[in-house]
């Protein structure tokens, strides 16, 4: 809004304030309609309803959740929802969600997601679509789970993988840089309760997860009231603020053992930097992934900055193609930010079409994806 607002800006600001006061906000937070098709322990697989008047086409897309985040990460609000974008384009769209984590789930570790949840979800989508190959689109820790799953189970019917904001070298995360040296030091016994608290609680509670997400953007949190006033006339901007606030409020907990593995193996020892993860009875090596992978990082991501995300590109030795893209946005914004509509989403669309199975792409691409490493100018990388 201008320093001296124009009449139309004043009218728009007044309308937005009235909607906030009378209706609770300006954002359309209705989730896209969906149907449960499969479930198991901390596994709920949903199929999104087809858009009215749109004929479905092509291979299915399975959206993979990170832990603790609500499914609104892919369906933030109407007109700014990756789910809505896929459904309106006619892509068969699915989501695997984990539900509420309870104390009884404290013994579940990485193995549960890598060996049980994701393989079962992929199989459910594969069966629901007449045995079509599945494209995975995975955000944050969901991307790490997906890479590890495809490395551990190379026979899964997966056509391609897209990861968004998945950190592989936490030494490159500024938020953790001051803390990591302390984690390897001799911590005084009275302070060990902090590092072992998750064992007593059975996991990382949702409040702690929410604080961690907010801390990554503390500068925006501090300036939010001023920014809101400055944009009172911008309905789309205010709607985005409301949607992100709702997303943050809905965060859930981490199971105890999974949180312990994240703390000791990922944050403290930075094991993912090597491309290998030791799960006791076996070691998973990302070099065993055998599907095309699109790796995306957010240019202003404070949780998973570009330097933390990009190392996986050089590790995917067996993938038929690997593509790296840096896109505008922070950790959530790169997926469902306002700019993602014209940056992240078209890149994912092109990738899905490029690796579609024969005759299923709306663009007519996909005769034999295993023989095509990249289209012209795609900046595909092989390492």
N, C-alpha and C positions, 0 to 999 in steps of 0.2 A: 504494500500500500504506500502511495506517495506521502511525502512529508505533509503536504497539503492535499488531502484526499479529494479526488474528483467525485462528482455526484454519483456516478455509477459505482464507484468503490464504496462510498458511504452506504448506498442501498444494498450492495452485496454483503458488506460487513454486518449491517443491521439484520439481514435475513439469516446469516450464519449464527449470530448471537441468539436470535429468536429460536432457531432450531436447537441450539445447545441447551437453552433454558427450558423450552417446552417439550422437546422430544429427546433430550439426552445426547444429541450430537448430530453431525451431518454425514457420517460414514454409513454406508450400507454394508453391515457386517453379517448379512445372511449367508450362511455357508452354502456351497453348491450341494444340491441333493445327491445322495449316495445310498448304496445298498450293501449291507454286509454279506460277503460271499464265503468267508472262511475265518476261523478263529482257533486259537490255542493259547497256551500260557504266554501272556504278554504279547499276543499277536492277533491283530484284527485287520483283515484285508477287506477293503471296500472297493466297489466299482461305482464310479460316478455315472449318474444318469445321462443318457445322450441328450443333446440339445434338440429342442423341438424344430423340426424341419431340416435337420442336418443329417446327412447319411454318414454313418461311421465308415472309416477306411483304415487300412494299414494295420501294422503291428501294434500291440498294446504298449502303453507306457506305465511303468510302476514307479510311483514316487516313494522314495525311501526316507523315513523320518530319522533325525538324530534322537538321542535320548533326551528327555526332559522337556523338549519343545512341544507346543501344541501343533496340530495339523494345519492351523491357520498360517504356518510359515509358507505353505504353498497356496493357500486360499485366504489371503489377508483380508480382502474386501472386494466387493463387486467393482469391476473395471480395473482392478489391480491384483488379479489372481491368476497365477500360472495354471491352476486347475481350470478356471473359466476359459482361459485362452486355448488350452488343449481341447476341451469339450466343444467349444464353439467352432473349432477347426475340424471337428469330426474324429479326433484321435480317441480310441478306446483308452480311458484313463483310470488308473487304479492307485490306491494308497495303502501302505502298510503302516499301521498305528500300533502303539504299545499299551495304551491305557494307563491307568493309575498304578504306580509302583508302591507296593506295600512292604511291611516289615518281613513278611513271609518270603519275599523275593530277594532277600539280602544275599543269598548264596549264589545268585546268578551272575556270571561273568561274561566276558566277550564271547566265550564259546556258545552261549545260548543264542546270541544273535547271528553269529557266523555259521553255526552248524544246524540250528533249528528254525529260527524266525525267518530269516531271509530265504533260505532254500525252500521252505514250505510256502512262503508268500509267492515266490517266483513260480513254483509248481501250480499253485492255485490259479494264478492269472493265466498261465500257460494252458491249463485245462479249460478255464472259463472262456477262452477265445479260440477254441478248436485247435489247440496245439500250435499256436503261433509263437514265434520267438519274441522274447520280452526285452524292451529297452528300459534300463534303469536310469532314473534321474534322482540324484542323492545329494543332500545338503549337509555340510558340516560333518559331524561324527557319523551321520548316515553314509557319507561318501567313504569314510574310512572302513566302516562295517562292510560296505558293498565291495570295495577292492579286496579286503581280506576274504570275503565269502567267495568271490570269483577265483581267487588264488588257491583257496582250499578245496573248492569244488569246481573243477574245470569242465565238468560235463553238464552244467546247468544250461537250460535253453535260453541263453541271453544273447541278444543281437548287438547291443552296445551299452556303454556306461557313460553317463555324464556326472561329474562331481563338481560341486559348487562350494567354495570356501572350506575345503577339508585340509587342515594343517598337518604336515608331515615332519616339520622340523620346528619344534616349539622354542628352540633357542632363538628363532627369528621373531618371536612374539614379544613386542615391547612390554606388554602388560605383565608378562611372567619373568622378564629379564632380571629385575631386582630381587625376585624371590628365589629363583632356582639355586643360586649359590648357598642360600640358607638351608635348602632342603637336603643338601649333601653334607652339611656341617653337623657337629655334635650338638644336637638340640638339648637344652637343659630339661631334666625330667619333668618339671612342672609344666613345661610347654608342650610336651609330647601328647597331652590330652587333645591338643588342637589337631595334630596330624592323625590321631587315632579315633577322633570323635565319630567319624563315619561308621566305625565298627560297632560302637555303642548304639548309635541311632539306626543302624541297619542300612545306611546310605546317606546321600547328600540331600537334605530336605529342600523342598521347592523354594522356600524363602531364600536359601543360600544361592541356589541356581539363579533366581531372579536378580539378586544383588550382583552376582558376577556378570550377568548380561548388561545390567545398567552401568556397572563400573567401566565397561569397555567403551561406553559413550558418555562418560560423566560430563564432558564439556557440553554436549547437547542437552543433557538433563538440566544442567545449571542455567543454560540460556533459554530453555524452553518457554518460560512465561513471556519473555521479551519477544522471542521469535513468533509466538502465537499472536501477540498483539500486532506485530508488524505484518502478519498475513491474514488478518481478520476478514479480508475481502476475497481470499483465495480458498474456495470451497474444497478443491481437490487437495490442497496442501493440508488443510485442517482435518480432512477425512483421513489422510495418511497418518497424521499424528495420533488420532483417535484409534486407528486400527493397530498401530504399533504398541500403543499403551495396553490395548486389550490383549494382544499377543503376549506381552510380558507378564501380565497378570495371570495368564493361564498356564504358566510353566509348572512342570511336575518334578518329581524327585528322581535321583539315580539309585539303582540297587547298590547295596554296600560293596559287594565284591567287584562289580564293574567300576565303581568309583575308585576302589583301591587300585585296580589295574591302571586306570587312567592316571592316578596320582603317582604311583611308583614307577610304572613302565613308560608311560607317555610323557608326563611332565618332569618327573625327577630324573629318569634315566634317558629320556629322549630316544627310545628304542625305534620308533617309527622312522627316524632319520635314516636308518640303515636299510629300510625296506623289509625288515624281518620282525616278526613278533613271536616270542617264545611263549607258548601256552602250556608249558609243562610236559605233556606227553608228545608234543610235536612243535615244529616251528613253521609258521606260515611265511612264505616269501612272495612278495608282490610281483616278482619277476615271472611268476607262473600264470599271471593273468593273460588270457588268450583272446580277449575281445577288444574291439576298438574303444578307446577312451578319450573323451573330451574333458580336459581339466580347466576349470574356470576359477579365477580369483577376483575379489573385489578390490578396486583401486584404493578405497579408503577403509578397508576392513581392519578394525583394531583387534579383533579376536583371532583372525587367520589372515595376516597380511600376505602380500604376494610372495615374499621371500620364504614364508612358511609353507605355502601351498605348492609352489612350483617344483620342489625337489622330486615329487613323484613322477614327473614327466621323464626324467632320465632313468628311473628305476623300471619302467614298464617294458622290459626287454623283449618279451614274447608277444606283446600286443601287435596286431597287424597294422594299427595306426594309432598315433597319439597326437592330440592337438591341444595347444595351450592358448587360452584367451584371457586377457585382463579386461574386465568390464567395469563400468562405473558403479559405485555403491559400496556401502559397508556390508557387514556380515549378513544382515537380513535384506538390506536394500538391493543387493545384487540379484536376489531371487524374486522379490515382490516389491521392489521400490518403483517409484513412478518412472524412472529412467529405464528400468528393466524391460518395459514394454517395447522399447525401440532398440534395445541392445542385447541383453541376455536372451530374451525369448526368441528373436529371429535366429540367433546363432544355434540355439538348441533345436529349433525347427529344421534348420539346414542339416544339422548333424543326424537327426532322426531320419530325414529323407535320404541322406547319403548312405546310411547303413540299413535301410529298409530291405526286407526280404523281397524276392522277385515279384514284381507286379503289384506291390502294395502301396507304393508311395504315390501321393497325389501329384507329385511332380514327374512321375514316370521314371524315377531313379531307383536303382537297387537290383539290377539284374544278377549280380554276384558280388556282394559286399566284401567277401573274403579276398577278392582279387583286386580291389580298388583301395588304394591307401589314402587318397585325398582327391578332392576336386581341385581345379585350377585355383591357385591363390588361397588355399585354405590354411596355409602355414602349418601343415602336418609335420610332426617331428618324429624321427626314429632315433633312438639312442641305444 
